[in-house]
């Protein structure tokens, strides 16, 4: 397997339809978010608990729950981009609902690209900042509430 860059990857926002597996995520409708500069690493953090036995004074670690980390998406601000408009609406949404998201990597080669799905609530309702020679950027934080559903390259 070769390494690859994130160039030509796509990030999209879906609806609030409940999605729990690959089939339900794929059935949703997605809008590509334009001018994405970066997407943070997608991490499902493993928690552990410890146990120390009296007889051997040995600390043992056991896997317990997982907590999906937040995902940060940095964009070049485009007020007319449909995907960015959907992100702004999701950030302003006060209904405590999850939105579906899709990240398609640029690792297809001669097969299908790896696609990662997740659902969460969009935080931040940013406005661009910067200096005279800066690109106007905005940053959204998505609180992942479902972990990640991955469709690996076939």
Sine and cosine of phi, psi and omega as CSV:
sin_phi,cos_phi,sin_psi,cos_psi,sin_omega,cos_omega
0.00,0.00,0.70,-0.72,-0.01,-1.00
-1.00,-0.06,0.38,-0.92,0.12,-0.99
-0.99,0.11,0.24,-0.97,-0.06,-1.00
-0.48,-0.88,0.23,-0.97,0.06,-1.00
-0.99,-0.15,0.16,-0.99,0.06,-1.00
-1.00,0.09,-0.09,1.00,0.03,-1.00
-0.83,0.56,0.66,-0.75,0.01,-1.00
0.96,0.29,0.14,0.99,0.15,-0.99
-0.96,0.28,0.41,-0.91,0.03,-1.00
-0.81,-0.58,0.59,-0.81,0.04,-1.00
-0.84,-0.55,0.75,-0.66,-0.08,-1.00
-0.71,-0.71,0.45,-0.89,0.08,-1.00
-0.94,-0.35,0.66,-0.75,0.01,-1.00
-0.96,-0.28,-0.43,-0.90,-0.03,-1.00
-0.99,-0.13,-0.19,-0.98,0.06,-1.00
-0.99,-0.13,0.24,0.97,0.04,-1.00
-0.87,0.49,0.68,-0.73,0.01,-1.00
-0.89,0.45,0.79,-0.62,0.02,-1.00
-0.74,-0.67,0.78,-0.62,-0.06,-1.00
-0.79,-0.62,-0.17,0.98,0.00,-1.00
-0.47,-0.88,0.06,-1.00,-0.07,-1.00
-0.84,0.55,-0.68,0.74,-0.03,-1.00
-0.88,0.47,-0.70,0.72,-0.03,-1.00
-0.96,0.28,-0.54,0.84,0.09,-1.00
-0.91,0.41,-0.71,0.70,-0.02,-1.00
-0.90,0.43,-0.44,0.90,-0.02,-1.00
-0.97,0.23,-0.26,0.96,-0.02,-1.00
-0.96,0.29,0.28,-0.96,0.06,-1.00
-0.97,-0.22,0.76,-0.65,-0.07,-1.00
-0.86,-0.50,0.53,-0.85,0.09,-1.00
-0.89,-0.46,0.82,-0.58,0.01,-1.00
-0.91,0.41,0.68,-0.73,0.06,-1.00
-1.00,-0.03,0.82,-0.57,-0.05,-1.00
-1.00,0.09,0.37,-0.93,0.10,-0.99
0.85,0.52,0.62,0.78,0.06,-1.00
-0.97,0.26,0.83,-0.56,0.05,-1.00
-1.00,-0.01,-0.65,0.76,0.00,-1.00
-0.35,-0.94,0.42,-0.91,0.11,-0.99
-0.79,-0.62,0.77,-0.64,-0.02,-1.00
-0.91,0.42,0.25,-0.97,0.04,-1.00
-0.85,0.52,0.60,-0.80,0.02,-1.00
-1.00,-0.09,0.93,-0.36,-0.14,-0.99
-0.80,-0.60,0.78,-0.63,0.14,-0.99
-0.96,-0.29,0.99,-0.14,-0.16,-0.99
-0.95,0.30,0.81,-0.59,0.03,-1.00
-1.00,0.06,0.79,-0.62,0.09,-1.00
-1.00,-0.10,0.43,-0.90,-0.01,-1.00
-0.74,-0.67,0.41,-0.91,0.17,-0.98
-0.79,-0.61,0.44,-0.90,-0.05,-1.00
-0.92,-0.38,0.46,-0.89,0.08,-1.00
-0.67,-0.74,0.74,-0.68,0.05,-1.00
-0.89,-0.45,0.89,-0.46,0.02,-1.00
-0.98,0.22,0.70,-0.72,0.01,-1.00
-0.92,0.40,-0.61,0.79,-0.11,-0.99
-0.93,0.36,-0.51,0.86,-0.02,-1.00
-0.84,-0.54,0.01,1.00,-0.01,-1.00
0.78,0.63,0.53,0.85,-0.03,-1.00
-0.98,-0.20,0.80,-0.60,0.06,-1.00
-0.99,0.12,0.80,-0.60,0.06,-1.00
-0.89,-0.45,0.59,-0.81,-0.01,-1.00
-0.94,-0.34,0.67,-0.74,0.00,-1.00
-0.79,-0.61,0.72,-0.70,0.08,-1.00
-0.92,0.39,0.64,-0.77,0.05,-1.00
-0.82,-0.57,-0.88,-0.48,-0.10,-1.00
-0.99,0.10,0.20,-0.98,0.12,-0.99
-0.87,-0.49,0.52,-0.85,0.05,-1.00
-0.75,-0.66,0.89,-0.46,0.01,-1.00
-0.95,0.32,0.77,-0.64,0.01,-1.00
-0.97,0.24,0.35,-0.94,0.04,-1.00
-0.94,0.35,0.41,-0.91,0.02,-1.00
-0.90,-0.43,0.80,-0.60,0.02,-1.00
-0.96,-0.27,0.78,-0.62,0.01,-1.00
-0.89,-0.46,0.84,-0.54,0.01,-1.00
-0.96,-0.28,0.75,-0.66,-0.09,-1.00
-0.79,-0.61,0.50,-0.87,0.28,-0.96
-0.99,0.17,0.86,-0.51,-0.14,-0.99
-0.88,0.48,0.85,-0.53,0.08,-1.00
-0.72,-0.70,0.99,-0.16,-0.09,-1.00
-0.90,0.43,-0.25,0.97,-0.03,-1.00
-0.98,-0.19,0.00,1.00,-0.01,-1.00
-0.98,0.21,0.79,-0.61,-0.06,-1.00
-0.88,0.47,-0.65,0.76,0.02,-1.00
-0.91,0.42,-0.64,0.76,0.06,-1.00
-0.92,0.39,-0.59,0.81,0.07,-1.00
-0.88,0.47,-0.67,0.75,0.03,-1.00
-0.91,0.42,-0.62,0.79,0.07,-1.00
-0.90,0.45,-0.68,0.73,0.03,-1.00
-0.87,0.49,-0.68,0.74,0.02,-1.00
-0.90,0.43,-0.65,0.76,0.02,-1.00
-0.91,0.42,-0.60,0.80,0.03,-1.00
-0.92,0.39,-0.55,0.83,-0.02,-1.00
-0.99,0.12,-0.23,0.97,-0.04,-1.00
-0.91,0.42,0.80,-0.60,0.00,-1.00
-0.96,-0.29,0.21,0.98,-0.08,-1.00
-1.00,0.08,0.03,1.00,0.03,-1.00
0.85,0.53,0.67,0.74,0.03,-1.00
-0.95,-0.32,0.45,-0.89,0.06,-1.00
-1.00,0.02,0.62,-0.78,0.15,-0.99
-0.96,-0.28,0.51,-0.86,0.03,-1.00
-1.00,0.00,0.57,-0.82,0.00,-1.00
-0.73,-0.68,0.46,-0.89,-0.01,-1.00
-0.66,-0.75,0.77,-0.64,0.09,-1.00
-0.86,-0.51,0.86,-0.51,0.01,-1.00
-0.94,-0.33,0.87,-0.49,-0.03,-1.00
-0.98,0.18,0.30,-0.95,0.04,-1.00
-0.99,-0.13,0.85,0.53,-0.04,-1.00
-0.84,-0.55,0.40,0.92,-0.15,-0.99
-0.91,0.41,-0.66,0.75,-0.09,-1.00
0.84,0.55,-0.85,-0.53,0.01,-1.00
-0.98,-0.21,0.13,0.99,0.00,-1.00
-0.83,-0.55,-0.43,-0.90,0.00,-1.00
-1.00,0.06,0.48,-0.88,0.03,-1.00
-0.98,0.21,0.50,-0.86,0.12,-0.99
-0.93,0.36,0.73,-0.68,0.01,-1.00
-0.82,-0.57,0.73,-0.69,0.02,-1.00
-0.88,-0.48,0.75,-0.66,0.03,-1.00
-0.90,-0.43,0.52,-0.85,0.14,-0.99
-0.34,-0.94,0.24,-0.97,0.01,-1.00
-0.78,-0.63,0.60,-0.80,0.02,-1.00
-0.13,-0.99,0.02,-1.00,0.02,-1.00
-0.98,-0.20,0.63,-0.78,-0.05,-1.00
-1.00,-0.02,0.84,-0.55,0.07,-1.00
-0.97,-0.22,0.20,-0.98,-0.01,-1.00
0.95,0.31,0.63,-0.77,0.14,-0.99
-0.74,-0.67,0.96,0.28,-0.22,-0.98
-0.99,0.15,0.35,-0.94,0.19,-0.98
-0.83,-0.56,0.52,-0.85,-0.11,-0.99
-0.92,0.40,0.47,-0.88,0.10,-1.00
-0.71,-0.71,-0.05,-1.00,0.04,-1.00
0.73,-0.68,-0.02,-1.00,-0.01,-1.00
-0.97,-0.25,-0.06,-1.00,-0.10,-0.99
-0.86,0.51,-0.53,0.85,-0.03,-1.00
-0.95,-0.30,0.24,0.97,0.00,-1.00
-0.99,-0.12,0.52,-0.85,0.20,-0.98
-0.96,0.27,0.69,-0.72,0.04,-1.00
-0.94,0.33,0.91,-0.42,-0.04,-1.00
-0.91,-0.41,0.48,-0.88,0.15,-0.99
-0.74,-0.67,0.39,-0.92,-0.07,-1.00
-0.71,-0.71,0.80,-0.60,0.06,-1.00
-0.94,-0.35,0.61,-0.79,0.09,-1.00
-0.94,-0.35,0.81,-0.59,0.02,-1.00
-0.93,-0.36,0.86,-0.50,0.02,-1.00
-1.00,0.08,0.97,-0.25,-0.05,-1.00
-0.94,0.34,0.84,-0.54,-0.02,-1.00
-0.94,-0.33,0.04,1.00,-0.12,-0.99
-0.79,-0.61,-0.13,0.99,-0.18,-0.98
0.98,0.18,-0.29,-0.96,-0.10,-1.00
-0.85,-0.52,0.68,-0.74,0.12,-0.99
-0.94,-0.33,0.86,-0.51,-0.13,-0.99
-0.92,-0.40,0.74,-0.67,0.15,-0.99
-0.95,-0.30,0.99,-0.13,-0.04,-1.00
-0.95,0.31,0.38,-0.93,0.02,-1.00
-0.80,0.60,0.70,-0.72,-0.01,-1.00
-1.00,0.00,0.00,0.00,0.00,0.00
